[in-house]
Amino acid sequence: MFSKACEYGIRASIYMVGQSLLDKKVSLKEVAMAIDSPVAYTSKILQQLSRNNIINSEKGPTGGYFIDKLKLEEIKLSTIVSAIDGDTVYEGCGLGLQDCDQRKPCSIHNQFKLIRRDLKQMLETTTLLALSNENNNGITFLKR
């Protein structure tokens, strides 16, 4: 459903929220290791998140990646998905057909439309802070 880059972006953001709550800035290598992602690939993802003003980066000996504490409660999963994958997750045919729409639906069009609606609602109402809290409390995890 999400691209691999988006999956890593979500995981990296959740990890950074937890570290930002502790007033820690994290290095690229630390993020990559925490989410089990290749360093070069993680670098590109973090650049995208930074360009979209979701995360911050500071250079220098005390630098690193972090998320502004004032933004923690407002960043929704939809923000990450939109920054990396755009809105394609809400569009397209469940069977991958080019001409599928309301006028000419595929076999699963109506069911898939409901799934996309529920997915959009979940992404727009779930905050990174809530997911990070679950992760920090050991309820969820970010890597195998």
N, C-alpha and C positions, 0 to 999 in steps of 0.2 A: 504494500500500500504506500509506504514512504520509500524514498530513495535511501540508499545506504548512507549517503552524506547527511540526509535529514535525521536518520536514526542516530548517527554519531553526534550530530548537532544538538539533538534533544538530550542525549546522555551527558555530553560535555557541559551543557547549560545547567542541568540538574546538579552535576558535581560542583560546578563553580558557585552556584547558589549556596551550597553547604559550606564551602570554603569562605565565601564572602561574608556569611553570617559570623564566621570566626575572625573576621578582619584579615584574612589571608589572601594574598595574591598568589596565583599558581603559574608555574612554567608550562610551556608547551609540552615538554616531555612528561611532566606530572599528569597533565590532563589526558594525554594519549595513553599512559599506563593505567590510569584510573578507569578508563572506558574501554580498554583493550582495542585500541585503534592504532594504525600505523601513524608515525609522527608526521610524515610529509602530508598525508591525507588530513590529519587533524589540523595541521597548520592552515590549509586552505579553508577548512570549515570555520575555524576561529576567525580568519580574515573576513569571511562573509558575515559572520555574526557581529563583528566589530564594525564593518561598513554599514550595517543596518542598525547601529546604535543599540544593540542588545547587550553586548558585553563591552568592557573597556580594556585597553591594554596600555601599559606604561613600560617604557624602555628603561634600561639602566640596571644597576646592581640591586635595587630594591623594587624593580618593576615586576611585571607579570600580568596575567589576565585576572579580571574580577568583574563582578556585577555591582553596580551602584546600589547600596542598601535601600535607597529611597524608591528604587524601581522594582524591588523584589516582589512586592505584592501585586503589581500590575502586569507583570509579564506572563502572558498566557502561552500555552503550547502552540496556539494558532500563529503567534508571532514568529516562533522559530520555524514552523512549517512554511509559512509564507516567505520568510527570508531565504530559505534554501530551496524549497520545491515550488514556490509560487502557489497558485490556487488549483493546480492540476489534480490534486487529491479529491477535489469536490466536483470534478468534471469527468467526462469520458465514460465509455461503455464498460460494464463489468466483464464483458467477454472480449473486449478489445476491438470491437467493430467500429469502423469509421463513420458509418451512416446511422448509427443508433440515436434516436431521439424520441420525443413524445409522440410524434406523428408516425414514426416507423421504429417501434421498440424491438429490442432483442428479447430473447426468452426470459431473461432475468431483470429487465429494465426497471420494472416497478418495485421489485424487492430491493434492488441495488440502490435505487433512489432513496429509499428509507434508511438504508445503512449509511449512505453518504450524509444524509441529514443528521442522523444521530452522531456520526463522527464529527461533523462540523460543530455541533452543539458541545460535545465533549472537549474538543480542542479550544473552543472559545471560552469555556468556563473553568478549565483546569489551569491552575497557576503552577509555575515552576517551583514556587515556594512550598506549596502543598506536597508536590512530588519529592522535593528535597527533604522535607521533614519526614516523610515516610521512609526515604532511603537512610537518613541519619538515625532513625529509630529502629533500623533493622527489619522493617516490614517488607521493603523491596530492595532490589540490588541493581547495579549498573553493568556488571560484567559476569561472565560465567564463572 
